[in-house]
Amino acid sequence: QVLLDESGGGSVQAGGSLRLSCRATYAYSAYCMAWFRQVPGKAREGVASIDGDGRITYADFVKGRFILSQGSDKKSLWLQMSSLEPEDSATYYCAARLPKVSIPAYETMTHGTCAVNSWGQGTPVTVSS
């Protein structure tokens, strides 16, 4: 059951911007939320995460180019991406740790202090040079 709905991916030229959105279609607020990304043939990697106290962690490769924000209900998450580079091309996944949800251990990933147990279906981002 997919409990996270993403939108905002698309194609953009290098140097451009995109804003990714995620909404949890779930009765309860998330403990924490995060964005991950994956390129075919490579491991999925964390991009940014926010914990229950609002502390945000960014991956080193973000380099100040992305801004993560969350709705006050802790069900919405946005990733404002600027100065995009071709290396940012990937499928971006919204993820969260939701109450009363369990998944197999091999499906769990952690970014910052957020060990996620729910994944969106992904939204593709393509950055052309």
C-alpha positions in Angstrom: 0.0 0.0 0.0 1.5 3.3 -1.1 0.9 6.0 1.5 3.0 8.8 0.0 2.0 10.7 -3.1 4.8 12.6 -5.0 4.7 15.2 -7.7 6.8 17.9 -9.3 9.4 15.9 -11.2 10.2 16.7 -14.8 12.8 17.8 -17.2 14.9 20.9 -16.8 18.1 22.3 -18.2 21.3 22.6 -16.1 21.1 25.5 -13.7 17.3 25.3 -13.6 15.0 24.6 -10.6 12.3 22.1 -9.7 10.1 21.8 -6.7 9.1 18.3 -5.6 6.0 17.8 -3.4 5.0 14.8 -1.3 1.7 14.2 0.7 1.1 11.4 3.1 -2.3 9.9 2.5 -2.4 8.5 5.9 -4.5 9.2 9.0 -1.5 9.9 11.2 1.4 12.4 11.1 4.8 11.2 10.2 7.6 10.8 12.8 10.0 12.0 10.2 10.2 12.4 6.4 12.9 12.3 3.7 13.7 12.4 0.1 15.9 9.8 -1.5 17.0 9.4 -5.1 18.1 6.5 -7.3 19.8 6.2 -10.7 19.3 2.9 -12.6 22.1 0.5 -11.7 23.1 2.5 -8.6 22.1 2.3 -4.9 19.4 4.5 -3.6 20.8 7.5 -1.7 19.4 10.0 0.8 19.0 13.6 -0.3 17.5 15.3 2.7 15.5 14.5 5.8 13.6 16.2 8.6 13.1 14.7 12.1 10.3 15.1 14.5 11.9 18.2 16.0 12.3 19.9 12.6 16.0 19.3 12.4 17.0 19.0 8.7 19.9 16.9 7.4 21.2 17.3 3.8 23.5 15.0 1.9 26.9 16.5 1.1 26.2 16.7 -2.6 23.3 19.1 -2.0 25.9 21.9 -1.3 23.3 24.4 -0.4 21.3 24.0 -3.6 18.3 22.3 -2.2 15.8 23.4 0.5 13.7 20.9 2.4 10.5 22.1 4.1 7.6 20.4 5.8 4.0 21.2 6.5 2.9 21.9 10.1 0.7 18.8 10.0 3.8 16.7 9.3 2.1 15.1 6.3 3.5 17.3 3.5 7.1 17.6 2.4 8.7 19.8 -0.3 12.1 19.8 -1.8 13.1 23.0 -3.6 15.9 22.2 -6.0 18.0 24.9 -7.6 21.2 25.0 -9.6 20.4 21.6 -10.9 23.2 19.6 -12.5 23.0 16.6 -14.9 24.3 14.5 -12.0 21.0 15.2 -10.2 19.1 13.3 -12.8 17.4 10.4 -11.0 14.1 9.1 -9.7 13.3 10.9 -6.5 11.4 9.1 -3.8 9.5 10.6 -0.9 9.8 8.5 2.3 8.6 8.6 5.8 8.4 6.8 9.1 4.7 6.4 9.8 3.1 5.1 12.9 1.6 1.6 12.9 3.4 0.7 9.6 6.0 -2.1 9.3 8.0 -3.3 6.3 10.7 -5.9 5.8 14.0 -4.8 7.1 15.6 -4.9 3.6 13.2 -2.1 2.5 14.2 0.3 5.3 16.7 3.0 4.7 18.0 5.7 7.0 19.0 9.3 6.3 20.0 11.5 9.1 18.0 10.1 12.0 15.0 9.1 9.9 14.6 5.4 9.5 11.8 5.2 6.9 9.1 2.6 6.7 7.1 4.0 3.8 8.0 4.9 0.3 6.3 6.8 -2.5 6.4 5.5 -6.1 9.0 8.0 -7.2 9.0 11.0 -9.5 11.6 11.3 -12.3 13.9 14.3 -12.6 16.0 14.8 -15.7 18.6 17.6 -16.0 20.0 18.2 -19.4 23.3 19.9 -20.0 
